[in-house]
Amino acid sequence: MSPEPEQRRRGRGGRLEPLEPAGTAAEGEESESQGRRNLRWYAVQVASGCENKVKSTLMQRAAALDVADQIVEVVIPKRTGFKLDRSGKRQEQEEKIFPGYVLVRMDLNDDTWMVVKTTPNVINFVGTEERRAYGRGRGHVTPRPLSPSEVQRIFSSVEVEEVPLKIDMAPGDRIEVLAGPFQGFYGEVVDVSPERGKLKALISIFGRDTPVELEFGQVRKEV
């Protein structure tokens, strides 16, 4: 039996030229397609305490629905903090920087938007809300990608230092954050824990008042 003839095409001048292998063309198209991806970071609001569940479920759904090359990463920003146990010993622990939010690196289009929005425990993208013409419900939210400066600030690592416990602050005081991931933000004190050297304050993040925990040494009371 004679070997299968090599596939050829007519080139310039009528000369026969070998055809490009199908696999090579497919690989080239795939590489070019990935190069066209507009991958940006988006903040997504989720049910409180469900950040880890949303992260794992969303990545599983992205793979199952064949958009894993468009939803490429889900991150829960954390930092290393410290707390005092009952014996007064200092213990290291991980703290969520933005409780109730996850960050998704994705190419936003109709398909990926739907995958994220229909993931259990996802509330909505952070973005610009369009007012409804009637009714009291929320309007459509257009997702807003994070700016490079926002991404840099969020992912910058912060080492929390031990600070003195004495502080002249009370609920209702206005504060300025001097250090840490919220440096430059302003907020209002809602709770003070002298025994832990920390306070809770409401800070506007992505246009929403979000409770965050801060070390006494990270803030200054506005006069």
N, CA, C and O of each residue as an XYZ file, in Angstrom:
892
protein
N       0.857     -1.198      0.000
C       0.000      0.000      0.000
C       0.886      1.239      0.000
O       1.815      1.344      0.801
N       0.601      2.166     -0.890
C       1.458      3.352     -1.013
C       1.168      4.322      0.114
O       0.024      4.414      0.560
N       2.199      5.070      0.602
C       1.996      6.018      1.693
C       1.056      7.128      1.278
O       0.972      7.480      0.101
N       0.349      7.676      2.254
C      -0.612      8.746      1.995
C       0.131      9.971      1.485
O       1.111     10.387      2.103
N      -0.300     10.556      0.385
C       0.418     11.714     -0.155
C       0.340     12.897      0.786
O      -0.653     13.103      1.483
N       1.418     13.670      0.786
C       1.477     14.853      1.641
C       0.526     15.910      1.100
O       0.495     16.174     -0.102
N      -0.269     16.526      2.020
C      -1.212     17.549      1.607
C      -0.456     18.796      1.172
O       0.448     19.269      1.860
N      -0.853     19.324     -0.004
C      -0.170     20.493     -0.530
C      -1.202     21.504     -1.020
O      -2.376     21.176     -1.193
N      -0.749     22.737     -1.241
C      -1.590     23.777     -1.809
C      -0.822     24.475     -2.923
O       0.400     24.370     -3.019
N      -1.557     25.180     -3.751
C      -0.935     25.923     -4.840
C      -0.391     27.241     -4.318
O      -1.136     28.049     -3.765
N       0.916     27.463     -4.494
C       1.512     28.719     -4.084
C       1.638     29.644     -5.264
O       1.021     29.422     -6.306
N       2.438     30.687     -5.107
C       2.651     31.627     -6.196
C       3.383     30.925     -7.344
O       4.295     30.129     -7.118
N       2.969     31.230     -8.577
C       3.605     30.628     -9.744
C       3.149     29.207    -10.002
O       3.728     28.508    -10.834
N       2.093     28.766     -9.280
C       1.547     27.439     -9.503
C       2.300     26.335     -8.807
O       1.993     25.161     -9.019
N       3.299     26.675     -7.963
C       4.086     25.655     -7.271
C       3.283     25.057     -6.118
O       2.530     25.757     -5.442
N       3.454     23.756     -5.906
C       2.791     23.081     -4.793
C       3.593     23.301     -3.523
O       4.805     23.087     -3.514
N       2.927     23.730     -2.433
C       3.583     23.960     -1.150
C       2.865     23.158     -0.081
O       1.646     23.003     -0.146
N       3.607     22.634      0.920
C       2.967     21.871      1.998
C       1.985     22.757      2.757
O       2.236     23.939      2.991
N       0.836     22.140      3.143
C      -0.122     22.857      3.976
C       0.391     22.953      5.406
O       1.098     22.057      5.868
N       0.048     24.021      6.109
C       0.437     24.171      7.519
C      -0.311     23.145      8.348
O      -1.523     23.012      8.177
N       0.352     22.408      9.244
C      -0.342     21.433     10.079
C      -1.487     22.083     10.833
O      -1.371     23.214     11.304
N      -2.613     21.350     10.948
C      -3.810     21.896     11.588
C      -3.540     22.292     13.022
O      -4.053     23.307     13.493
N      -2.733     21.496     13.729
C      -2.455     21.789     15.128
C      -1.742     23.109     15.304
O      -2.020     23.849     16.249
N      -0.813     23.415     14.390
C      -0.069     24.664     14.488
C      -0.988     25.861     14.321
O      -0.860     26.847     15.047
N      -1.913     25.784     13.374
C      -2.858     26.884     13.150
C      -3.737     27.078     14.363
O      -3.983     28.209     14.782
N      -4.223     25.959     14.943
C      -5.104     26.056     16.107
C      -4.379     26.674     17.287
O      -4.930     27.503     18.012
N      -3.114     26.250     17.471
C      -2.349     26.805     18.584
C      -2.129     28.302     18.399
O      -2.190     29.079     19.352
N      -1.870     28.692     17.144
C      -1.663     30.108     16.871
C      -2.912     30.918     17.142
O      -2.839     32.014     17.697
N      -4.080     30.375     16.747
C      -5.342     31.076     16.996
C      -5.604     31.196     18.478
O      -6.060     32.241     18.944
N      -5.318     30.124     19.245
C      -5.541     30.147     20.688
C      -4.651     31.186     21.349
O      -5.113     31.935     22.210
N      -3.370     31.244     20.955
C      -2.447     32.216     21.528
C      -2.888     33.636     21.217
O      -2.834     34.521     22.071
N      -3.334     33.844     19.952
C      -3.780     35.170     19.556
C      -5.026     35.567     20.329
O      -5.185     36.725     20.715
N      -5.934     34.573     20.560
C      -7.158     34.848     21.304
C      -6.853     35.273     22.732
O      -7.463     36.209     23.250
N      -5.903     34.580     23.372
C      -5.525     34.941     24.735
C      -4.902     36.325     24.778
O      -5.076     37.059     25.751
N      -4.180     36.680     23.734
C      -3.566     38.002     23.696
C      -4.588     39.113     23.600
O      -4.322     40.249     23.991
N      -5.794     38.773     23.063
C      -6.832     39.781     22.926
C      -7.663     39.936     24.192
O      -8.496     40.840     24.262
N      -7.464     39.083     25.198
C      -8.239     39.157     26.426
C      -8.000     40.492     27.122
O      -6.861     40.941     27.250
N      -9.070     41.112     27.562
C      -8.967     42.373     28.303
C      -9.147     42.068     29.781
O     -10.207     42.329     30.350
N      -8.123     41.521     30.397
C      -8.218     41.089     31.793
C      -8.071     42.288     32.724
O      -7.068     43.001     32.682
N      -9.079     42.502     33.562
C      -9.081     43.584     34.531
C      -9.557     43.033     35.872
O     -10.172     41.968     35.938
N      -9.264     43.773     36.936
C      -9.725     43.388     38.274
C     -11.061     44.061     38.567
O     -11.233     45.254     38.322
N     -12.003     43.281     39.094
C     -13.316     43.798     39.480
C     -13.607     43.397     40.928
O     -13.258     42.298     41.361
N     -14.251     44.303     41.670
C     -14.674     43.996     43.029
C     -16.098     43.457     42.972
O     -16.957     44.008     42.285
N     -16.336     42.367     43.708
C     -17.644     41.728     43.727
C     -18.111     41.601     45.182
O     -17.406     41.053     46.028
N     -19.294     42.112     45.449
C     -19.846     42.011     46.796
C     -20.482     40.644     46.980
O     -21.216     40.170     46.112
N     -20.194     40.001     48.129
C     -20.714     38.667     48.407
C     -21.338     38.647     49.800
O     -21.160     39.577     50.586
N     -22.060     37.591     50.087
C     -22.672     37.449     51.408
C     -21.584     37.367     52.481
O     -20.549     36.731     52.282
N     -21.830     38.012     53.606
C     -20.840     38.059     54.677
C     -20.457     36.660     55.136
O     -21.323     35.822     55.387
N     -19.167     36.414     55.244
C     -18.669     35.118     55.695
C     -18.597     34.062     54.608
O     -18.200     32.928     54.875
N     -18.982     34.420     53.363
C     -19.003     33.438     52.270
C     -17.893     33.674     51.249
O     -17.941     33.138     50.142
N     -16.897     34.472     51.618
C     -15.850     34.821     50.657
C     -15.126     33.584     50.111
O     -14.955     33.453     48.899
N     -14.706     32.686     50.993
C     -13.973     31.487     50.549
C     -14.855     30.568     49.711
O     -14.398     29.989     48.725
N     -16.119     30.438     50.106
C     -17.044     29.584     49.356
C     -17.264     30.136     47.954
O     -17.279     29.381     46.982
N     -17.434     31.448     47.846
C     -17.628     32.059     46.535
C     -16.386     31.860     45.668
O     -16.498     31.560     44.479
N     -15.216     32.025     46.253
C     -13.982     31.866     45.497
C     -13.884     30.480     44.876
O     -13.619     30.361     43.680
N     -14.092     29.429     45.664
C     -13.956     28.068     45.145
C     -15.069     27.736     44.158
O     -14.820     27.109     43.129
N     -16.297     28.155     44.468
C     -17.430     27.850     43.583
C     -17.289     28.560     42.240
O     -17.561     27.975     41.191
N     -16.867     29.814     42.274
C     -16.744     30.575     41.030
C     -15.685     29.978     40.111
O     -15.904     29.895     38.903
N     -14.540     29.560     40.655
C     -13.500     28.972     39.827
C     -13.948     27.626     39.250
O     -13.603     27.290     38.118
N     -14.716     26.858     40.029
C     -15.246     25.585     39.527
C     -16.241     25.814     38.395
O     -16.233     25.097     37.394
N     -17.095     26.816     38.562
C     -18.077     27.123     37.523
C     -17.407     27.648     36.257
O     -17.836     27.337     35.146
N     -16.363     28.437     36.427
C     -15.645     28.965     35.258
C     -15.070     27.823     34.421
O     -15.114     27.857     33.192
N     -14.534     26.818     35.100
C     -13.978     25.666     34.380
C     -15.089     24.847     33.725
O     -14.958     24.426     32.575
N     -16.175     24.622     34.453
C     -17.265     23.793     33.929
C     -17.976     24.464     32.751
O     -18.450     23.783     31.841
N     -18.049     25.790     32.770
C     -18.752     26.523     31.716
C     -17.812     27.032     30.625
O     -18.200     27.850     29.792
N     -16.577     26.541     30.638
C     -15.597     26.809     29.575
C     -15.247     28.292     29.445
O     -15.097     28.806     28.337
N     -15.118     28.976     30.591
C     -14.660     30.376     30.560
C     -13.468     30.559     31.512
O     -13.203     31.665     31.983
N     -12.762     29.466     31.784
C     -11.625     29.548     32.709
C     -10.500     30.421     32.163
O      -9.671     30.913     32.928
N     -10.465     30.617     30.837
C      -9.456     31.493     30.256
C      -9.892     32.952     30.282
O      -9.137     33.842     29.890
N     -11.133     33.194     30.752
C     -11.651     34.560     30.834
C     -11.905     35.001     32.277
O     -11.896     36.194     32.577
N     -12.130     34.037     33.159
C     -12.182     34.293     34.604
C     -10.985     33.559     35.189
O     -11.064     32.365     35.478
N      -9.893     34.259     35.362
C      -8.610     33.581     35.594
C      -8.176     33.575     37.054
O      -7.308     32.786     37.427
N      -8.760     34.437     37.895
C      -8.266     34.508     39.277
C      -9.317     35.145     40.184
O      -9.977     36.115     39.813
N      -9.453     34.581     41.366
C     -10.323     35.148     42.405
C      -9.496     35.281     43.669
O      -8.886     34.310     44.115
N      -9.468     36.468     44.250
C      -8.608     36.747     45.396
C      -9.426     37.334     46.545
O     -10.319     38.155     46.337
N      -9.101     36.897     47.757
C      -9.649     37.490     48.984
C      -8.489     38.215     49.658
O      -7.671     37.570     50.313
N      -8.396     39.526     49.519
C      -7.262     40.250     50.106
C      -7.210     40.074     51.627
O      -8.197     40.288     52.331
N      -6.030     39.679     52.109
C      -5.846     39.468     53.544
C      -4.539     40.105     53.984
O      -3.670     40.414     53.170
N      -4.425     40.289     55.263
C      -3.179     40.789     55.841
C      -2.936     40.027     57.135
O      -3.842     39.391     57.673
N      -1.729     40.096     57.618
C      -1.388     39.462     58.879
C      -1.655     40.437     60.016
O      -1.100     41.535     60.050
N      -2.502     40.028     60.935
C      -2.814     40.851     62.103
C      -2.481     40.113     63.380
O      -1.941     39.007     63.352
N      -2.804     40.731     64.492
C      -2.499     40.134     65.792
C      -3.684     40.323     66.736
O      -4.412     41.311     66.643
N      -3.867     39.378     67.632
C      -4.895     39.495     68.652
C      -4.340     38.983     69.977
O      -3.330     38.279     70.010
N      -5.006     39.343     71.054
C      -4.611     38.879     72.380
C      -5.536     37.751     72.809
O      -6.758     37.890     72.757
N      -4.949     36.626     73.238
C      -5.789     35.552     73.743
C      -6.176     35.824     75.186
O      -5.826     36.873     75.726
N      -6.884     34.910     75.819
C      -7.374     35.139     77.174
C      -6.254     35.301     78.193
O      -6.425     35.943     79.229
N      -5.117     34.713     77.886
C      -3.983     34.826     78.812
C      -3.165     36.081     78.563
O      -2.197     36.346     79.277
N      -3.550     36.859     77.550
C      -2.827     38.096     77.251
C      -1.693     37.917     76.265
O      -0.952     38.864     75.999
N      -1.540     36.716     75.714
C      -0.470     36.470     74.758
C      -0.878     36.945     73.361
O      -2.041     36.850     72.967
N       0.098     37.451     72.635
C      -0.125     37.994     71.295
C      -0.112     36.867     70.273
O       0.865     36.123     70.189
N      -1.186     36.728     69.493
C      -1.295     35.667     68.511
C      -1.451     36.258     67.108
O      -2.167     37.239     66.906
N      -0.769     35.643     66.155
C      -0.859     36.095     64.773
C      -2.066     35.461     64.099
O      -2.373     34.291     64.331
N      -2.751     36.240     63.259
C      -3.890     35.708     62.535
C      -4.064     36.447     61.214
O      -3.609     37.579     61.054
N      -4.735     35.781     60.268
C      -5.032     36.418     58.989
C      -6.348     37.172     59.090
O      -7.324     36.660     59.638
N      -6.371     38.377     58.564
C      -7.575     39.199     58.592
C      -7.951     39.592     57.172
O      -7.084     39.953     56.377
N      -9.234     39.526     56.850
C      -9.708     39.997     55.548
C      -9.643     41.522     55.529
O     -10.114     42.177     56.458
N      -9.068     42.076     54.488
C      -8.973     43.535     54.373
C     -10.331     44.130     54.010
O     -10.706     45.188     54.517
N     -11.069     43.445     53.125
C     -12.388     43.932     52.711
C     -13.430     42.845     52.970
O     -13.807     42.135     52.038
N     -13.904     42.696     54.203
C     -14.921     41.674     54.483
C     -16.157     41.885     53.606
O     -16.637     43.008     53.449
N     -16.659     40.791     53.042
C     -17.840     40.887     52.204
C     -17.546     41.169     50.740
O     -18.463     41.421     49.959
N     -16.258     41.129     50.358
C     -15.885     41.375     48.959
C     -14.827     40.366     48.514
O     -14.007     39.913     49.312
N     -14.862     40.025     47.229
C     -13.774     39.284     46.600
C     -13.364     40.070     45.351
O     -14.152     40.847     44.811
N     -12.145     39.864     44.908
C     -11.660     40.512     43.695
C     -11.515     39.457     42.610
O     -10.944     38.391     42.839
N     -12.034     39.762     41.432
C     -12.027     38.804     40.325
C     -11.265     39.413     39.145
O     -11.586     40.508     38.684
N     -10.262     38.694     38.667
C      -9.523     39.125     37.469
C     -10.142     38.414     36.273
O     -10.076     37.190     36.165
N     -10.738     39.183     35.385
C     -11.536     38.573     34.336
C     -11.635     39.482     33.116
O     -11.355     40.679     33.178
N     -12.044     38.872     32.010
C     -12.393     39.602     30.796
C     -13.910     39.728     30.826
O     -14.617     38.743     30.616
N     -14.410     40.920     31.082
C     -15.844     41.112     31.269
C     -16.574     41.104     29.926
O     -16.288     41.909     29.039
N     -17.519     40.179     29.799
C     -18.420     40.128     28.647
C     -19.726     39.508     29.123
O     -19.862     39.199     30.307
N     -20.674     39.322     28.235
C     -21.982     38.804     28.648
C     -21.879     37.449     29.326
O     -22.565     37.194     30.316
N     -21.018     36.571     28.794
C     -20.900     35.219     29.354
C     -20.276     35.238     30.745
O     -20.802     34.622     31.672
N     -19.151     35.947     30.893
C     -18.478     35.951     32.193
C     -19.289     36.713     33.237
O     -19.302     36.341     34.411
N     -19.968     37.785     32.809
C     -20.851     38.524     33.732
C     -21.910     37.592     34.300
O     -22.168     37.603     35.504
N     -22.527     36.786     33.440
C     -23.582     35.879     33.880
C     -23.035     34.803     34.825
O     -23.686     34.450     35.809
N     -21.836     34.283     34.526
C     -21.247     33.253     35.392
C     -21.030     33.805     36.802
O     -21.348     33.140     37.788
N     -20.493     35.011     36.896
C     -20.248     35.605     38.213
C     -21.569     35.912     38.921
O     -21.745     35.559     40.088
N     -22.495     36.566     38.218
C     -23.747     37.004     38.829
C     -24.591     35.849     39.337
O     -25.305     36.000     40.328
N     -24.524     34.692     38.674
C     -25.366     33.562     39.066
C     -24.656     32.599     40.011
O     -25.197     31.541     40.335
N     -23.460     32.948     40.453
C     -22.756     32.117     41.434
C     -23.416     32.297     42.799
O     -23.636     33.433     43.218
N     -23.735     31.219     43.502
C     -24.383     31.337     44.815
C     -23.595     32.238     45.768
O     -22.365     32.190     45.811
N     -24.319     33.056     46.526
C     -23.788     33.976     47.541
C     -23.136     35.233     46.958
O     -22.593     36.049     47.702
N     -23.186     35.392     45.630
C     -22.740     36.647     45.019
C     -23.899     37.630     45.032
O     -25.009     37.293     44.620
N     -23.644     38.853     45.509
C     -24.689     39.879     45.559
C     -24.662     40.722     44.290
O     -25.675     40.836     43.600
N     -23.513     41.312     43.979
C     -23.434     42.132     42.773
C     -22.002     42.583     42.550
O     -21.160     42.509     43.445
N     -21.748     43.049     41.343
C     -20.494     43.731     41.053
C     -20.517     45.105     41.722
O     -21.584     45.667     41.969
N     -19.344     45.630     42.007
C     -19.226     47.021     42.427
C     -19.076     47.856     41.166
O     -18.238     47.566     40.312
N     -19.895     48.895     41.056
C     -19.839     49.708     39.854
C     -20.802     50.870     39.911
O     -21.127     51.367     40.989
N     -21.256     51.299     38.756
C     -22.164     52.441     38.645
C     -23.596     51.937     38.530
O     -23.933     51.174     37.624
N     -24.422     52.376     39.461
C     -25.816     51.936     39.462
C     -26.681     52.897     38.660
O     -26.643     54.110     38.865
N     -27.463     52.332     37.743
C     -28.389     53.131     36.952
C     -29.742     53.155     37.654
O     -30.305     52.106     37.966
N     -30.255     54.343     37.898
C     -31.541     54.479     38.582
C     -32.675     53.892     37.748
O     -32.712     54.033     36.526
N     -33.597     53.230     38.444
C     -34.755     52.674     37.757
C     -35.743     53.775     37.437
O     -35.860     54.752     38.177
N     -36.459     53.613     36.323
C     -37.451     54.608     35.941
C     -38.645     54.589     36.881
O     -39.340     55.595     37.027
N     -38.887     53.449     37.520
C     -40.005     53.335     38.460
C     -39.670     52.240     39.460
O     -38.753     51.447     39.243
N     -40.422     52.202     40.559
C     -40.193     51.175     41.579
C     -39.085     51.553     42.534
O     -38.369     52.532     42.324
N     -38.954     50.764     43.589
C     -37.980     51.049     44.634
C     -36.756     50.152     44.589
O     -35.787     50.393     45.308
N     -36.784     49.118     43.754
C     -35.659     48.195     43.708
C     -34.412     48.842     43.123
O     -34.475     49.919     42.531
N     -33.276     48.168     43.297
C     -32.025     48.678     42.758
C     -32.019     48.569     41.240
O     -32.573     47.630     40.667
N     -31.386     49.541     40.602
C     -31.250     49.509     39.162
C     -30.087     48.621     38.743
O     -29.415     48.014     39.578
N     -29.867     48.557     37.456
C     -28.761     47.755     36.919
C     -27.418     48.378     37.312
O     -27.239     49.594     37.241
N     -26.491     47.530     37.723
C     -25.149     47.987     38.096
C     -24.168     47.646     36.983
O     -23.999     46.479     36.628
N     -23.530     48.662     36.440
C     -22.494     48.458     35.430
C     -21.154     48.256     36.129
O     -20.663     49.182     36.775
N     -20.543     47.064     36.020
C     -19.278     46.803     36.718
C     -18.197     47.816     36.349
O     -18.037     48.176     35.182
N     -17.461     48.268     37.360
C     -16.367     49.218     37.131
C     -15.039     48.545     37.468
O     -14.848     48.111     38.604
N     -14.120     48.447     36.511
C     -12.827     47.828     36.819
C     -12.022     48.697     37.775
O     -12.129     49.923     37.749
N     -11.220     48.062     38.613
C     -10.373     48.803     39.544
C      -9.247     49.491     38.773
O      -8.725     48.949     37.799
N      -8.891     50.661     39.213
C      -7.788     51.381     38.584
C      -6.462     50.763     39.023
O      -6.416     50.087     40.051
N      -5.384     50.978     38.270
C      -4.077     50.446     38.677
C      -3.663     50.893     40.072
O      -3.048     50.121     40.807
N      -3.990     52.132     40.451
C      -3.612     52.610     41.795
C      -4.392     51.873     42.871
O      -3.851     51.576     43.936
N      -5.670     51.572     42.601
C      -6.466     50.810     43.573
C      -5.915     49.403     43.727
O      -5.816     48.891     44.842
N      -5.556     48.776     42.618
C      -5.009     47.419     42.677
C      -3.702     47.402     43.461
O      -3.475     46.507     44.275
N      -2.847     48.384     43.217
C      -1.563     48.435     43.909
C      -1.762     48.617     45.410
O      -1.075     47.983     46.211
N      -2.699     49.483     45.792
C      -2.927     49.732     47.210
C      -3.500     48.496     47.904
O      -3.123     48.173     49.031
N      -4.413     47.810     47.219
C      -5.048     46.639     47.821
C      -4.052     45.505     48.031
O      -4.076     44.834     49.063
N      -3.177     45.292     47.049
C      -2.279     44.152     47.119
C      -0.950     44.455     47.821
O      -0.096     43.578     47.948
N      -0.785     45.684     48.269
C       0.445     45.975     49.009
C       0.393     45.279     50.362
O      -0.616     45.331     51.064
N       1.480     44.639     50.711
C       1.527     43.893     51.974
C       1.730     44.860     53.130
O       2.456     45.849     53.018
N       1.074     44.553     54.239
C       1.134     45.418     55.414
C       1.501     44.586     56.632
O       0.903     43.544     56.900
N       2.491     45.068     57.359
C       2.881     44.420     58.612
C       2.308     45.234     59.761
O       2.627     46.412     59.917
N       1.469     44.605     60.555
C       0.801     45.299     61.657
C       1.703     45.279     62.884
O       2.100     44.214     63.356
N       2.018     46.442     63.386
C       2.883     46.550     64.553
C       2.066     46.651     65.834
O       0.933     47.132     65.824
N       2.649     46.194     66.932
C       2.007     46.304     68.231
C       2.017     47.771     68.669
O       3.027     48.459     68.526
N       0.891     48.245     69.201
C       0.759     49.658     69.561
C       0.287     49.790     70.999
O      -0.279     48.846     71.549
N       0.512     50.954     71.622
C       0.036     51.185     72.983
C      -1.483     51.076     73.062
O      -2.172     51.319     72.071
N      -2.009     50.714     74.225
C      -3.434     50.541     74.397
C      -4.148     51.838     74.763
O      -5.358     51.939     74.562
N      -3.434     52.838     75.295
C      -4.071     54.077     75.713
C      -4.377     54.944     74.496
O      -3.513     55.207     73.659
N      -5.632     55.377     74.425
C      -6.026     56.225     73.305
C      -7.273     57.007     73.683
O      -8.146     56.500     74.387
N      -7.348     58.239     73.214
C      -8.478     59.109     73.524
C      -9.452     59.115     72.361
O      -9.498     60.077     71.595
N     -10.230     58.052     72.221
C     -11.198     57.948     71.147
C     -12.460     57.289     71.650
O     -12.428     56.489     72.585
N     -13.577     57.630     71.020
C     -14.875     57.087     71.415
C     -15.759     56.974     70.177
O     -15.503     57.642     69.175
N     -16.796     56.137     70.232
C     -17.721     56.030     69.105
C     -18.265     57.401     68.704
O     -18.638     58.215     69.550
N     -18.299     57.630     67.399
C     -18.760     58.909     66.871
C     -17.638     59.835     66.468
O     -17.867     60.787     65.723
N     -16.409     59.578     66.949
C     -15.262     60.412     66.575
C     -14.907     60.181     65.113
O     -14.986     59.058     64.615
N     -14.516     61.250     64.432
C     -14.018     61.155     63.061
C     -12.517     60.913     63.093
O     -11.802     61.537     63.877
N     -12.036     60.007     62.244
C     -10.620     59.654     62.251
C     -10.037     59.712     60.848
O     -10.755     59.639     59.851
N      -8.723     59.844     60.797
C      -7.958     59.722     59.563
C      -7.026     58.524     59.711
O      -6.360     58.389     60.738
N      -6.965     57.646     58.697
C      -6.095     56.473     58.753
C      -4.717     56.878     58.247
O      -4.573     57.383     57.134
N      -3.702     56.649     59.086
C      -2.339     57.101     58.785
C      -1.451     56.012     58.204
O      -0.449     56.319     57.558
N      -1.796     54.747     58.418
C      -0.937     53.647     57.962
C      -1.786     52.437     57.621
O      -2.938     52.331     58.040
N      -1.201     51.524     56.852
C      -1.897     50.303     56.484
C      -2.592     50.431     55.144
O      -2.416     51.435     54.454
N      -3.380     49.431     54.760
C      -4.024     49.422     53.441
C      -5.049     50.529     53.251
O      -5.407     50.851     52.118
N      -5.533     51.126     54.364
C      -6.533     52.189     54.258
C      -5.915     53.568     54.463
O      -6.640     54.527     54.728
N      -4.603     53.690     54.347
C      -3.940     54.979     54.542
C      -4.545     56.038     53.623
O      -4.710     55.826     52.422
N      -4.874     57.200     54.230
C      -5.462     58.285     53.456
C      -6.977     58.301     53.479
O      -7.593     59.263     53.019
N      -7.600     57.228     54.018
C      -9.048     57.183     54.132
C      -9.503     57.888     55.412
O      -8.731     58.036     56.359
N     -10.771     58.322     55.426
C     -11.378     58.916     56.610
C     -12.598     58.085     57.003
O     -13.228     57.449     56.158
N     -12.919     58.101     58.287
C     -14.062     57.319     58.732
C     -14.581     57.763     60.076
O     -14.121     58.750     60.651
N     -15.553     57.013     60.567
C     -16.177     57.310     61.856
C     -16.060     56.101     62.779
O     -16.366     54.978     62.380
N     -15.617     56.333     64.015
C     -15.448     55.262     64.997
C     -16.822     54.743     65.433
O     -17.722     55.522     65.749
N     -16.965     53.417     65.443
C     -18.219     52.815     65.907
C     -18.014     51.946     67.145
O     -18.974     51.632     67.849
N     -16.766     51.555     67.414
C     -16.508     50.728     68.598
C     -15.026     50.807     68.952
O     -14.172     50.874     68.068
N     -14.726     50.799     70.256
C     -13.345     50.879     70.734
C     -13.079     49.712     71.674
O     -13.880     49.439     72.568
N     -11.953     49.020     71.478
C     -11.569     47.884     72.331
C     -10.173     48.142     72.899
O      -9.179     47.685     72.336
N     -10.096     48.884     74.032
C      -8.785     49.206     74.613
C      -7.974     47.964     74.977
O      -6.749     47.958     74.851
N      -8.662     46.914     75.430
C      -7.941     45.709     75.841
C      -7.250     45.017     74.676
O      -6.298     44.262     74.874
N      -7.729     45.275     73.457
C      -7.131     44.678     72.263
C      -6.297     45.680     71.494
O      -5.586     45.311     70.559
N      -6.376     46.939     71.877
C      -5.619     47.955     71.163
C      -6.161     48.223     69.779
O      -5.411     48.593     68.876
N      -7.477     48.037     69.601
C      -8.076     48.191     68.277
C      -9.397     48.936     68.376
O      -9.987     49.059     69.449
N      -9.843     49.431     67.229
C     -11.161     50.054     67.132
C     -11.786     49.662     65.805
O     -11.095     49.242     64.877
N     -13.109     49.805     65.728
C     -13.823     49.570     64.481
C     -14.339     50.905     63.971
O     -14.813     51.735     64.747
N     -14.245     51.109     62.655
C     -14.689     52.358     62.061
C     -15.378     52.071     60.737
O     -15.096     51.069     60.079
N     -16.286     52.965     60.356
C     -16.946     52.882     59.057
C     -16.144     53.715     58.063
O     -15.969     54.920     58.245
N     -15.656     53.054     57.002
C     -14.864     53.725     55.983
C     -15.527     53.487     54.635
O     -15.981     52.377     54.356
N     -15.589     54.515     53.798
C     -16.207     54.384     52.486
C     -15.258     53.654     51.538
O     -14.195     54.167     51.188
N     -15.660     52.447     51.128
C     -14.873     51.629     50.212
C     -15.746     51.284     49.019
O     -16.832     50.729     49.182
N     -15.282     51.606     47.833
C     -16.043     51.379     46.607
C     -17.418     52.043     46.685
O     -18.394     51.531     46.136
N     -17.488     53.192     47.374
C     -18.740     53.927     47.471
C     -19.685     53.409     48.522
O     -20.830     53.856     48.579
N     -19.245     52.466     49.376
C     -20.100     51.908     50.425
C     -19.410     52.030     51.772
O     -18.196     51.851     51.871
N     -20.185     52.337     52.818
C     -19.633     52.371     54.172
C     -19.380     50.945     54.628
O     -20.303     50.137     54.726
N     -18.118     50.645     54.905
C     -17.714     49.286     55.274
C     -17.024     49.302     56.630
O     -16.099     50.089     56.832
N     -17.456     48.440     57.584
C     -16.784     48.384     58.881
C     -15.422     47.708     58.762
O     -15.315     46.614     58.206
N     -14.398     48.349     59.277
C     -13.053     47.778     59.258
C     -12.449     47.891     60.657
O     -12.812     48.772     61.437
N     -11.533     46.992     60.953
C     -10.864     47.000     62.253
C      -9.470     47.577     62.083
O      -8.740     47.185     61.173
N      -9.097     48.507     62.955
C      -7.811     49.193     62.837
C      -7.083     49.183     64.168
O      -7.695     49.137     65.234
N      -5.768     49.227     64.080
C      -4.939     49.374     65.273
C      -4.974     50.840     65.716
O      -5.087     51.742     64.886
N      -4.876     51.066     67.016
C      -4.865     52.440     67.517
C      -3.756     53.270     66.859
O      -3.952     54.442     66.537
N      -2.599     52.650     66.667
C      -1.463     53.364     66.101
C      -1.596     53.678     64.627
O      -0.745     54.372     64.069
N      -2.648     53.182     63.976
C      -2.842     53.431     62.558
C      -3.734     54.627     62.267
O      -3.905     55.002     61.108
N      -4.318     55.245     63.331
C      -5.297     56.292     63.095
C      -4.987     57.546     63.913
O      -4.205     57.524     64.863
N      -5.630     58.632     63.504
C      -5.533     59.896     64.238
C      -6.912     60.544     64.275
O      -7.611     60.590     63.262
N      -7.299     61.041     65.442
C      -8.615     61.672     65.569
C      -8.577     63.055     64.943
O      -7.662     63.844     65.178
N      -9.616     63.330     64.126
C      -9.722     64.661     63.532
C     -10.139     65.663     64.594
O     -10.980     65.374     65.445
N      -9.542     66.839     64.533
C      -9.853     67.896     65.503
C     -11.068     68.675     64.994
O     -11.516     69.618     65.647
